Amino acid sequence: MADFNGTMMQYFHWYCPDNGTLWDEVKSNAKELADAGFTALWLPPAYKGTGGKSDVGYGVYDLFDLGEFNQKGSIRTKYGTRQQYIDAIGALKAVGIQTYADTVLNHKIGGDASETMKATPFPQDNRLQAKGNLQDIKSYTHFHFPERQGKHSSFEWHWWHFDALDYNEYNKDDRGTVYLLEGKQFDDYVALEKGNFAYLMGCDLDLQNQEVRDEITRWGKWYLETTGVDGFRLDAIKHIAAWFFPQWLDEMERFVGKDLFVVGEYWVPDLTSLHWYIDLVGGRMSVFDVPLHYNFHYASKSGGNFDMRNILMVR
């Protein structure tokens, strides 16, 4: 953003109706939002999730489908079609409002076909001590996007592009296990909850794999060129190796020839951890003030007894 204190609005919530009208609403309200003083909008994930037209966007299926292909039961996403999204961004640009794209690079869900591989089981709450030996598992790790047919990207995802997952067809009722795939390791430079919190959900992207890094970089450049967004809101960054983002952001900014505003969701209510992360990524992004979020939460529950002079205090 420019060198002033702008005001970003999160222009969605989890329970937005799945009627495909949000992008049109953004377009219609652009001038009113600018007149009210908003300088940027954080828009929800715009790509196809495993829940199709009902997916909020965090169950990532296909990063290249912005509501263009008949995948997961619909063409549009929860918020509309690709063209509606691009039109909304254009309307915001016309009134001087920047757009930040919610970006989930941690996982994929809803693979098109299953594959058999070997993996070591770990408890969900302890990623340091395995609870069994290397074993055969079967899971939906092949993403080949049959309806898109290679448009925008011909890359197909296989099990070796991930490092861990939580579903095994041979033991489908087990919801308490994380399977670390053969030859893989949990990422370093992540949150240390559960011993190592690299794994969150779905098929966890292996960013130590060069093919994966290359594809995510190709996607980022395609997304910037296609949509014209001004930056990113990065989801679940405490689960992703911190060394990845400075490299990725360098590529993105070289591609567009300008600085991009980036804010990350490192969800811990501890300022020391947040400062550690900012230092670790060389100050390349902002992070959300999670302790302040919780202070507002406590204030909202206090029945009018919260001393607002203490809203910035760390608990």
LINJO-V423359 format. One record per run of one state. SS is the DSSP state (helix for helix, strand for strand, loop for the rest). FROM is the first residue (numbers start at 1). TO is the last residue. If there is no record, write none. Layout:
{{SS & FROM & TO} {SS & FROM & TO}}
//
This chain:
{{loop & 1 & 7} {strand & 8 & 10} {loop & 11 & 21} {helix & 22 & 35} {loop & 36 & 39} {strand & 40 & 43} {loop & 44 & 47} {strand & 48 & 49} {loop & 50 & 51} {helix & 52 & 54} {loop & 55 & 59} {strand & 60 & 62} {loop & 63 & 70} {strand & 71 & 71} {loop & 72 & 73} {strand & 74 & 74} {loop & 75 & 76} {strand & 77 & 77} {loop & 78 & 79} {strand & 80 & 80} {loop & 81 & 81} {helix & 82 & 94} {loop & 95 & 97} {strand & 98 & 103} {loop & 104 & 106} {strand & 107 & 108} {loop & 109 & 112} {strand & 113 & 123} {loop & 124 & 125} {strand & 126 & 130} {loop & 131 & 134} {strand & 135 & 143} {loop & 144 & 156} {strand & 157 & 157} {loop & 158 & 158} {helix & 159 & 161} {strand & 162 & 165} {loop & 166 & 168} {helix & 169 & 171} {loop & 172 & 176} {strand & 177 & 181} {loop & 182 & 192} {helix & 193 & 195} {loop & 196 & 202} {strand & 203 & 205} {loop & 206 & 209} {helix & 210 & 227} {loop & 228 & 230} {strand & 231 & 234} {loop & 235 & 236} {helix & 237 & 239} {loop & 240 & 242} {helix & 243 & 256} {loop & 257 & 260} {strand & 261 & 264} {loop & 265 & 270} {helix & 271 & 280} {loop & 281 & 285} {strand & 286 & 287} {loop & 288 & 289} {helix & 290 & 300} {loop & 301 & 307} {helix & 308 & 310} {loop & 311 & 315}}
//
